[in-house]
Amino acid sequence: MSRYDHEFTTMFAGLEKQLENTENPRHRAILKNYRLHGLLEVAGRYHELLAPTMTVEEPVYRLHEGGQSLVIDGMAEVTAFYESLVAADALVMWVAEQDIAVNDRGFSGEVVFRQFVPSAMLGESVFGSVRSGGDVVLLQRTLAFVWPYDEHGRLIGEHVYEDGASRQVTEVDPVDVITAARAAELLAPEIAREIP
């Protein structure tokens, strides 16, 4: 058991409280999509989050880190991006704190984001250098998210902006690293849980 298990499995507790107080059906659909998207992504089940019921046919991801931008344009590129994260064993990530504002066009917010990454990925832009190698470290940084949605509550894309000054890298005891297999196991009950 990792010292991060509880924080990891309850990453969306604050969002679920927000959902309890959100009455607008469109806003609820967007927040529920975001929650399920995040859980499926981290569990390595990215094909499910890219299904036509959750994501538009040609999504665009815009990732901005370390003064660099990476644009991932279209379903083929987005799928390849997720495949590269799986191959590098770099999908175990979670939000430690989040403040989300939702409207009819999507949501935006600021999150404290934690991720287990191979040390080989620690360049100026983590996602611009997706590769395995080296010890696994815990990377923490503050990110701003802007995720647009269509009129059916499907994700159009992810726009992610890093606060470079917030980056912290921590060496972790190997027993505390949550592996991809463990992440899938821990998140399966959360994915299956229906949110009213």
C-alpha positions as CSV (number, residue, x, y, z in Angstrom):
1,M,0.0,0.0,0.0
2,S,1.3,3.4,-1.0
3,R,1.2,6.4,1.3
4,Y,-0.6,8.2,-1.7
5,D,-3.4,5.6,-2.1
6,H,-6.1,7.6,-0.2
7,E,-5.3,10.9,-1.8
8,F,-5.2,9.2,-5.2
9,T,-8.6,7.4,-4.8
10,T,-10.3,10.5,-3.4
11,M,-8.9,13.0,-6.0
12,F,-12.4,14.0,-7.1
13,A,-14.0,14.3,-3.7
14,G,-14.1,18.1,-4.0
15,L,-15.6,17.9,-7.5
16,E,-18.3,15.5,-6.2
17,K,-19.2,18.1,-3.5
18,Q,-19.4,20.7,-6.3
19,L,-21.7,18.4,-8.3
20,E,-24.1,18.1,-5.3
21,N,-24.6,21.9,-5.5
22,T,-24.8,22.1,-9.3
23,E,-28.3,22.1,-10.6
24,N,-27.8,23.1,-14.3
25,P,-28.1,19.8,-16.3
26,R,-25.5,20.9,-18.8
27,H,-23.0,21.9,-16.2
28,R,-23.6,18.6,-14.3
29,A,-22.9,16.7,-17.6
30,I,-19.7,18.5,-18.1
31,L,-18.4,18.0,-14.6
32,K,-19.4,14.3,-14.6
33,N,-17.6,13.9,-18.0
34,Y,-14.5,15.5,-16.5
35,R,-14.5,13.2,-13.5
36,L,-15.0,10.1,-15.5
37,H,-12.4,11.2,-18.1
38,G,-9.8,11.7,-15.4
39,L,-10.5,8.3,-13.8
40,L,-10.5,6.4,-17.1
41,E,-7.3,8.2,-18.2
42,V,-5.4,7.4,-15.1
43,A,-6.7,3.8,-15.0
44,G,-5.2,3.4,-18.5
45,R,-8.6,3.0,-20.1
46,Y,-8.2,5.9,-22.5
47,H,-10.1,4.2,-25.3
48,E,-13.2,4.5,-23.2
49,L,-12.8,8.2,-22.6
50,L,-12.2,8.7,-26.4
51,A,-15.6,7.1,-27.2
52,P,-18.0,9.2,-29.2
53,T,-20.3,9.5,-26.2
54,M,-17.5,11.3,-24.2
55,T,-15.2,13.0,-26.7
56,V,-15.7,14.7,-30.1
57,E,-14.5,12.9,-33.2
58,E,-11.4,15.1,-33.7
59,P,-10.3,16.5,-30.3
60,V,-7.4,18.9,-29.9
61,Y,-5.1,19.0,-26.9
62,R,-2.9,22.0,-26.3
63,L,-0.3,21.5,-23.6
64,H,1.9,24.4,-22.5
65,E,4.9,23.7,-20.2
66,G,8.3,25.1,-19.7
67,G,7.9,27.8,-22.4
68,Q,7.0,25.1,-24.9
69,S,3.7,24.2,-26.5
70,L,2.6,20.8,-27.8
71,V,-0.5,20.7,-30.0
72,I,-2.0,17.2,-30.4
73,D,-4.6,17.5,-33.2
74,G,-7.2,14.9,-34.0
75,M,-8.2,11.5,-32.7
76,A,-5.2,9.6,-34.2
77,E,-2.7,12.0,-32.6
78,V,-4.6,12.0,-29.2
79,T,-4.7,8.2,-29.3
80,A,-1.0,8.0,-30.1
81,F,-0.3,10.4,-27.2
82,Y,-2.1,8.2,-24.7
83,E,-0.3,5.2,-26.1
84,S,3.0,6.9,-25.5
85,L,2.1,7.7,-21.9
86,V,1.1,4.1,-21.3
87,A,4.4,2.8,-22.9
88,A,6.4,5.2,-20.6
89,D,4.3,4.2,-17.6
90,A,3.5,7.9,-17.1
91,L,-0.3,7.9,-16.7
92,V,-0.5,7.7,-12.9
93,M,-1.4,11.3,-12.1
94,W,-4.0,13.0,-9.9
95,V,-5.2,16.3,-8.8
96,A,-4.4,17.1,-5.1
97,E,-6.4,20.3,-5.0
98,Q,-8.7,21.8,-7.6
99,D,-10.9,24.9,-8.1
100,I,-13.2,24.5,-11.1
101,A,-15.6,27.0,-12.7
102,V,-18.1,25.5,-15.1
103,N,-20.3,27.2,-17.7
104,D,-22.2,26.1,-20.9
105,R,-19.0,26.0,-22.9
106,G,-16.9,23.9,-20.6
107,F,-14.9,24.4,-17.5
108,S,-11.7,26.1,-16.3
109,G,-9.8,25.9,-13.2
110,E,-6.5,25.7,-11.3
111,V,-5.3,22.4,-10.0
112,V,-2.3,21.2,-8.0
113,F,-1.3,18.2,-10.1
114,R,0.8,15.3,-9.0
115,Q,2.2,12.6,-11.3
116,F,4.6,9.7,-11.0
117,V,7.0,10.0,-14.0
118,P,10.2,8.3,-15.1
119,S,13.0,10.7,-14.3
120,A,13.9,10.6,-18.1
121,M,10.8,12.7,-18.7
122,L,12.0,15.6,-16.5
123,G,12.8,18.2,-19.2
124,E,11.4,21.6,-19.7
125,S,8.2,20.1,-21.0
126,V,7.2,16.8,-19.4
127,F,4.7,15.8,-22.1
128,G,7.1,16.9,-24.9
129,S,9.6,14.3,-23.8
130,V,7.5,11.2,-23.1
131,R,9.8,8.3,-22.6
132,S,10.6,5.7,-20.0
133,G,13.9,5.4,-18.1
134,G,15.4,6.2,-14.8
135,D,13.9,6.1,-11.4
136,V,10.3,7.1,-10.9
137,V,9.8,10.5,-9.2
138,L,6.8,12.4,-8.0
139,L,6.3,15.6,-10.0
140,Q,4.0,18.3,-8.5
141,R,3.0,21.5,-10.3
142,T,0.1,23.9,-10.5
143,L,-1.7,23.8,-13.8
144,A,-4.5,25.9,-15.3
145,F,-7.1,23.8,-17.2
146,V,-9.5,25.1,-19.9
147,W,-11.5,22.3,-21.3
148,P,-14.1,23.2,-23.9
149,Y,-17.2,20.9,-24.5
150,D,-19.8,20.7,-27.2
151,E,-23.5,21.1,-26.9
152,H,-23.8,17.3,-26.1
153,G,-21.5,17.6,-23.1
154,R,-18.6,15.9,-25.0
155,L,-15.0,17.0,-24.6
156,I,-13.6,19.1,-27.5
157,G,-10.1,19.2,-26.1
158,E,-7.8,20.0,-23.3
159,H,-5.9,23.2,-22.9
160,V,-3.3,22.9,-20.1
161,Y,-1.0,25.7,-18.9
162,E,1.8,25.0,-16.4
163,D,3.0,27.5,-13.7
164,G,6.7,26.6,-14.1
165,A,7.6,28.2,-10.8
166,S,5.4,25.8,-8.9
167,R,7.3,22.6,-10.1
168,Q,8.6,20.4,-7.3
169,V,10.3,17.0,-7.9
170,T,10.4,14.6,-5.0
171,E,12.2,11.3,-4.8
172,V,9.9,8.6,-3.6
173,D,10.4,5.2,-2.0
174,P,9.6,2.6,-4.6
175,V,7.0,1.1,-2.3
176,D,5.0,4.3,-2.5
177,V,4.9,4.5,-6.3
178,I,1.5,3.6,-7.6
179,T,2.0,1.5,-10.7
180,A,-0.3,1.5,-13.7
181,A,-1.7,-1.8,-12.6
182,R,-2.4,-0.6,-9.1
183,A,-4.0,2.6,-10.4
184,A,-6.4,0.6,-12.5
185,E,-7.2,-1.6,-9.5
186,L,-7.7,1.3,-7.1
187,L,-9.9,3.3,-9.5
188,A,-12.1,0.5,-10.8
189,P,-14.7,1.1,-8.0
190,E,-14.7,4.8,-8.5
191,I,-15.2,4.4,-12.3
192,A,-18.1,2.0,-11.6
193,R,-19.7,4.3,-9.0
194,E,-22.7,6.2,-10.4
195,I,-22.8,9.9,-9.6
196,P,-26.4,11.1,-9.3
